[in-house]
Amino acid sequence: MTLKKIFARFAVLMCFVSILPAVATASAQSILSHNATAFESPEAAFDGSNGLSYWLDKTFANKRIHVLKIDLNHPQVHMRASTSNERGLTPSEFAASSGAVAVINGDFFDGTKQPVGLAVGLGQLWPKSADTKDWSFLACTLSNDCIVDPYNHVTPLKPEWTTVVGGWQVLLDPGFEWTRDDDANCGEFCKTEHPRTVVGLSADRNTMWWVVVEGRQGSLTGLSLFDLTKVMLNLGAEYALNLDGGGSTGLILNGKRVNGRPFNEPAERRVANCLGITLGTP
């Protein structure tokens, strides 16, 4: 499928997306190094002691780029994605119902809240869900052995994958890096600055990053995919996958949404699926 056809498909998908009401803000304090601002939470500091570290990235001026760094070797950290019975929740609702301490939105979706790509939650494959050549995904086992599926490749489902969330486009893969030319060839979806959600993995796949970029808030315009790739490179990612963005973009920490909402869509959007982290035994 050509890029033109892919984004024509996006246009159709996004016509079906629900828009709901509500706005939240987050206070912050400086408790981390490397030019970072950590989320101030009454429940937990997200300072790395539980395998999770949060800060605001300062790669670009006048941008709000939220980063959650996840130690996949930490014994308390467990990945958790939505099941098909949990479709259509907002990220905040999924956090509340699943007990996840951290949540981001997941895959692009259609009017029935069916993810476009492969989806697995709690080891259960979503009905009508499969990998395609045009889509990619993040997959994790119960022991946090995680991979980013290569673009332009169909991968059979493995029974050990308990968490799978799809996305488009792969931004980083060994030997591949999304460029400004890729933005130009892709068109408006890629080169326009939008709110974004992206996941990344280190070369040894022991560290995961979640990055949520705010946008459509006056001077806070978001990022292009090229600039988003630069953020992931600066963090140290070897693999990176763009998830659904725009009005779907959301990061929940301890039940609080830390990212601001687009001015034209002040409430959290109901999405197909979410990716979460629970602490303790699975």
Buried (B, 14 or more C-beta within 10 A) or exposed (E): EEBEEBBEBBEEBBEEBBEEEEEBEBEBEEBBEEEBBBBBBEEBBBBBEBBBBBBBBEBBEEBBBBBBBBBBEBEBBBBBBBBBEBBBBBBBBBBBEBEBBBBBBBBBBBEEBBBBBBBBBBBBBBEEBBBBEBBBBBBBBEEBEBBBBBBEEEBEBEEEBBBBBBBBBBBBBEEEBBEBEBBEEBEEBBBBBBBBBBBBBBEEBBBBBBBBBBBBBEEBBBBBBBBBBBBBBEBEBBBBBBBBBBBBBBBBBBBBBBBBBBEEBBBBBBBBBBBBBBBEEE
